[in-house]
Amino acid sequence: MLNVTTDRTPVISAYFAETAALMERLAALGGMVEQAADTWMMALRNGGKVIFCGNGGSAADAQHLAAELMGRFQFDRAPMAALALTVDTSALTAIGNDYGFDHVFARQLRGIGRPGDVLVGLSTSGNSANVVKAFEAARQMGITTIGLTGESGGRMSALSDILIAVPHRQTCHIQEAHITLGHLICSLVETTLCSPRR
């Protein structure tokens, strides 16, 4: 049996304190959040869709947010057109094998994306090559791009119509902020476009 005698309370407290401090700083991004919500709503109202992509933990967040729109967030309502480019393993592996991993999102986007759609890319560094290439494709296709990144914005800065750059450098905390920001945008979109059932 493992005998753990180290007091981890300071480590735990410090982590929570860092997360709490970052959450407070996110209020400065309120204007960008509102722009992103308006952009999602415009696409959905006009028959477009919200498309998400990311790698690793950001892939999970991409799927999570697409599911919030397609399913439900805070109350029952009609589904909203949303999908994540991370879920089709056959497409991901075929494109990765035939064209290279950098193209797994861009090629899917070229197949299903349309002008008037929105592409939301999540990358803590802002430099994920496959997300960058998807943003480049989106620009060529007339698809609005929204980047969720860390504080530098990376290569996605120049390719994002709306950039929400979390003011932090550590991946785990940036990802925590991304899901918080994504949930907030989902809430704004849902409450604006749909009325709760009485």
C-alpha positions as CSV (number, residue, x, y, z in Angstrom):
1,M,0.0,0.0,0.0
2,L,1.3,3.4,-1.0
3,N,2.1,5.5,2.1
4,V,1.8,9.2,1.2
5,T,2.9,11.6,3.8
6,T,3.6,14.7,1.8
7,D,1.1,17.6,2.5
8,R,-0.3,18.6,-0.9
9,T,-2.5,21.3,0.5
10,P,-0.3,24.2,-0.7
11,V,-0.1,22.7,-4.2
12,I,-3.9,22.3,-4.4
13,S,-4.5,25.8,-2.9
14,A,-2.1,27.4,-5.3
15,Y,-3.7,25.7,-8.4
16,F,-7.1,26.8,-7.4
17,A,-5.9,30.3,-6.7
18,E,-4.2,30.5,-10.2
19,T,-7.4,29.3,-11.8
20,A,-9.6,31.8,-9.9
21,A,-7.3,34.6,-10.8
22,L,-7.4,33.7,-14.5
23,M,-11.2,33.5,-14.4
24,E,-11.3,37.0,-13.0
25,R,-9.1,38.3,-15.9
26,L,-11.4,36.8,-18.5
27,A,-13.9,39.6,-17.9
28,A,-11.6,41.8,-20.0
29,L,-12.5,39.5,-23.0
30,G,-16.2,40.3,-22.7
31,G,-16.3,42.3,-25.9
32,M,-14.7,39.5,-27.9
33,V,-17.1,37.0,-26.4
34,E,-20.1,39.1,-27.4
35,Q,-18.7,39.4,-30.9
36,A,-18.2,35.6,-31.1
37,A,-21.8,35.0,-29.9
38,D,-23.2,37.4,-32.4
39,T,-21.2,35.7,-35.2
40,W,-22.5,32.3,-34.2
41,M,-26.1,33.6,-34.1
42,M,-25.8,35.2,-37.5
43,A,-24.6,32.0,-39.1
44,L,-27.3,29.9,-37.4
45,R,-30.1,32.4,-38.3
46,N,-29.0,32.3,-41.9
47,G,-28.9,28.6,-42.3
48,G,-25.1,28.2,-41.6
49,K,-23.3,26.1,-39.1
50,V,-20.7,26.4,-36.4
51,I,-17.7,24.1,-37.0
52,F,-15.1,23.4,-34.4
53,C,-11.6,21.9,-34.5
54,G,-8.6,21.4,-32.1
55,N,-6.0,18.8,-31.0
56,G,-5.7,16.7,-27.9
57,G,-7.6,18.4,-25.0
58,S,-8.8,21.0,-27.4
59,A,-10.3,18.3,-29.6
60,A,-12.3,17.2,-26.6
61,D,-13.4,20.8,-26.0
62,A,-14.3,21.2,-29.7
63,Q,-16.6,18.1,-29.5
64,H,-18.0,19.3,-26.2
65,L,-19.0,22.7,-27.5
66,A,-20.5,21.3,-30.7
67,A,-22.6,18.9,-28.6
68,E,-23.8,21.8,-26.4
69,L,-25.3,23.4,-29.5
70,M,-26.5,20.3,-31.3
71,G,-28.0,18.9,-28.1
72,R,-29.0,21.3,-25.3
73,F,-27.2,23.6,-23.0
74,Q,-29.4,25.0,-20.3
75,F,-32.9,24.2,-21.5
76,D,-34.8,22.2,-24.2
77,R,-35.0,23.7,-27.6
78,A,-34.4,22.9,-31.3
79,P,-31.0,21.6,-32.2
80,M,-28.5,24.1,-33.6
81,A,-26.3,23.2,-36.6
82,A,-22.9,22.4,-35.2
83,L,-20.2,19.8,-35.6
84,A,-16.6,19.1,-34.7
85,L,-14.0,18.1,-37.3
86,T,-12.3,15.8,-34.8
87,V,-14.9,13.0,-34.6
88,D,-14.6,11.1,-37.8
89,T,-11.7,8.7,-37.3
90,S,-11.9,7.3,-40.8
91,A,-11.6,10.8,-42.3
92,L,-8.9,11.8,-39.9
93,T,-6.8,8.7,-40.5
94,A,-7.4,8.6,-44.3
95,I,-6.6,12.3,-44.8
96,G,-3.6,12.1,-42.4
97,N,-2.3,9.0,-44.2
98,D,-2.8,10.4,-47.8
99,Y,-2.1,14.1,-47.3
100,G,-0.5,14.5,-43.9
101,F,-1.8,15.3,-40.5
102,D,-1.5,19.1,-41.1
103,H,-4.5,18.7,-43.6
104,V,-7.0,16.7,-41.5
105,F,-9.2,19.7,-40.7
106,A,-8.7,21.8,-43.9
107,R,-9.7,19.0,-46.2
108,Q,-12.8,18.2,-44.2
109,L,-13.7,21.9,-44.2
110,R,-13.4,22.2,-47.9
111,G,-15.8,19.3,-48.3
112,I,-18.5,20.4,-45.9
113,G,-17.9,24.1,-45.2
114,R,-19.9,26.9,-47.0
115,P,-19.8,30.7,-47.0
116,G,-21.7,31.9,-44.0
117,D,-20.5,29.2,-41.8
118,V,-18.2,29.9,-38.8
119,L,-15.0,28.0,-37.9
120,V,-13.9,27.9,-34.3
121,G,-10.4,26.8,-33.8
122,L,-9.0,25.9,-30.4
123,S,-5.2,25.9,-29.9
124,T,-3.5,26.9,-26.7
125,S,-0.3,28.0,-28.6
126,G,-2.2,29.4,-31.6
127,N,0.3,27.5,-33.8
128,S,-1.3,24.1,-34.4
129,A,-0.5,23.5,-38.0
130,N,-3.7,21.7,-38.8
131,V,-5.8,24.4,-37.2
132,V,-3.8,27.1,-39.0
133,K,-4.3,25.4,-42.4
134,A,-8.1,25.1,-41.7
135,F,-8.2,28.8,-41.0
136,E,-6.3,29.5,-44.2
137,A,-8.9,27.4,-46.1
138,A,-11.7,29.1,-44.3
139,R,-10.4,32.5,-45.4
140,Q,-10.4,31.3,-49.0
141,M,-13.9,30.0,-48.7
142,G,-15.6,33.0,-47.1
143,I,-16.0,31.3,-43.7
144,T,-15.6,33.5,-40.6
145,T,-12.9,32.3,-38.2
146,I,-12.9,32.6,-34.4
147,G,-9.7,31.6,-32.6
148,L,-9.4,30.5,-29.0
149,T,-5.8,30.6,-28.0
150,G,-3.3,31.5,-25.3
151,E,-2.0,35.0,-24.7
152,S,0.3,35.2,-27.7
153,G,-2.4,34.2,-30.3
154,G,0.4,32.5,-32.3
155,R,0.0,32.2,-36.1
156,M,-3.8,32.2,-35.6
157,S,-3.7,35.9,-34.7
158,A,-3.4,37.0,-38.3
159,L,-6.0,34.4,-39.5
160,S,-8.8,35.0,-36.9
161,D,-11.6,37.4,-37.7
162,I,-12.2,37.3,-33.9
163,L,-9.4,36.3,-31.6
164,I,-10.1,35.4,-28.0
165,A,-6.6,35.1,-26.5
166,V,-6.7,33.8,-22.9
167,P,-4.1,35.8,-20.9
168,H,-2.1,32.9,-19.7
169,R,0.8,30.7,-20.9
170,Q,0.1,27.4,-19.2
171,T,-1.8,24.9,-21.3
172,C,-4.0,23.4,-18.6
173,H,-5.2,26.8,-17.4
174,I,-5.8,28.0,-21.0
175,Q,-7.9,25.0,-21.7
176,E,-9.9,25.6,-18.5
177,A,-10.6,29.1,-19.7
178,H,-11.5,27.9,-23.2
179,I,-14.3,25.7,-22.0
180,T,-15.6,28.5,-19.7
181,L,-15.6,31.0,-22.6
182,G,-17.2,28.4,-24.9
183,H,-20.0,27.7,-22.3
184,L,-20.6,31.4,-22.0
185,I,-20.9,31.9,-25.8
186,C,-23.3,28.8,-25.9
187,S,-25.4,30.4,-23.2
188,L,-25.6,33.8,-24.9
189,V,-26.5,32.1,-28.2
190,E,-29.1,29.8,-26.7
191,T,-30.9,32.4,-24.5
192,T,-31.0,34.9,-27.4
193,L,-32.2,32.5,-30.2
194,C,-34.4,30.3,-28.1
195,S,-37.0,30.9,-25.3
196,P,-37.1,28.4,-22.5
197,R,-40.2,26.2,-22.5
198,R,-42.8,27.2,-19.9
